[in-house]
């Protein structure tokens, strides 16, 4: 079937819309799409308070010249600038969502700890900030790896240099109980013998997801330290009876 100029193959077959096809030897340009530089208008004139302030302004440069763009139209401005609540609630929420782990690794578990902070796992999404290089800027000590008697002194010194409040996470079997080096003359059989531990993350080594889960349980402990919102757990939970 022959096609005439201005008829598309889809239209000729009868199963599509008719599209313009330029004739042979002619160079036709497609009509450009022009987006006007005007303000957005709601379909309902009564919506958004009727936009009374912008009723006389139709161009963006007029908004910039009028100064309306600098006004405070925030959602919580006005009557909600002061929200009455308890300071303990706010402090617990801030502490829960701003955990700063210390950049400290002892053995092979440190590789999994580093992987938990990479872009693939990104523990920063849950309020666990990037690792700090100084104990004076950290509040969570993740002991990742085998703790020997030789390293017990320096690790304990790092723990004592961290400001209060602070928490400790034991990562890996070697850290929790000595692991495969248990009863060795040079290994500490669990760091809870030299410092308090808040969360134990078992595994040899635990995956990055396991460390993130342990940090979420630490957030739960921080939030529930004073009995706030015990009915709202953080992260996945284990059903009762398991």
C-alpha positions, 0 to 999 in steps of 0.5 A: 500500500502506497503512502502519501505525504503527510501520512504515517505508517501507523495511520495507514495500518489503522492501528495508531494515530496519524502522524505528520510525515514530511514530504520528500525533499522538504525539511520541516522543523517540529514546532517547539514547546514554549513553557511560559515563565509565569507563576503556577496557578491552582485549578481551584481558585479557592485553593491555597487561600485563594492566592490573594497576595499573588493575584496581581503578579503574573511573572517571576521577576515581579515576585523577586522585585516585590519581596514576596519570595522572602516571606516566611510561609513555613508550615510550622511558623506562626502559632506553632513556633513554640511547641510545648513538650518535655526536654527529655523527649527532645534530648532522647530523640536527638541522641537517638538520631545522632549516634557518632561511632568512633573510627576504631577497628581491631581485626577482620570485623572492622572490614564489615564495619567499614562496609556498613558505612559505604554507599551500598549499605549507608548506615547514615540513613538511620541516624548513624553518622560517619565515623569520627577520628577522635574519641572526644567527638564520638559517643559510640565505641564499636569494638570490631574484632579480637581484643588482645591483652596488649590492645586492652589498655589503649582501647580502654583509654579511648573509652575513657576519653569519650564524653558522656553519654556514651555506649559500647557495641561488641561486634563479632564473636571474638569481641563478645566471648573470645571466639575461636581464640577463647581461652588463649593466653593473649585474648580477652574473653569478652570485652564486657570484662573491661568495659560495659557493653550495651549491644552484642552483635554475634557472627564471624564476622557479622554482615553489615546488615547485622551491625546496622540492626545492632545499631538500631537496637542501640537507638531503641535503648537510647530512646527507652532509657527514661521510658519514652514510647516503649510501644514504638520500637526502632527497626525490625523486632523479633516476635514474642516466643522466639 
